[in-house]
Amino acid sequence: MDHEQPTRYLAGQLGIDHYFAEVLPEDKAGLVAHLQQQGKTVCFIGDGINEATGLRLDKGAGNRV
């Protein structure tokens, strides 16, 4: 689960107006799919194995840092 404060900070640094925090790993894929179905552009940032289900919906280029 991604905590609110660091998520808010990163969004502010990147100029992102809308973000989601404190989403459980099992709910991330559904959230990404829902936003994509609405035609939204989705930026998904994660740091661990809990991101696998959300990242499998990737339709663009991924980058491993």
URSUL-V659461 format. One record per run of one state. SS is the DSSP state (h for helix, s for strand, l for the rest). FROM is the first residue (numbers start at 0). TO is the last residue. If there is no record, write none. Layout:
# URSUL-V659461
ss=SS from=FROM to=TO
ss=SS from=FROM to=TO
This chain:
# URSUL-V659461
ss=l from=0 to=2
ss=h from=3 to=13
ss=l from=14 to=23
ss=h from=24 to=36
ss=l from=37 to=47
ss=h from=48 to=54
ss=l from=55 to=64
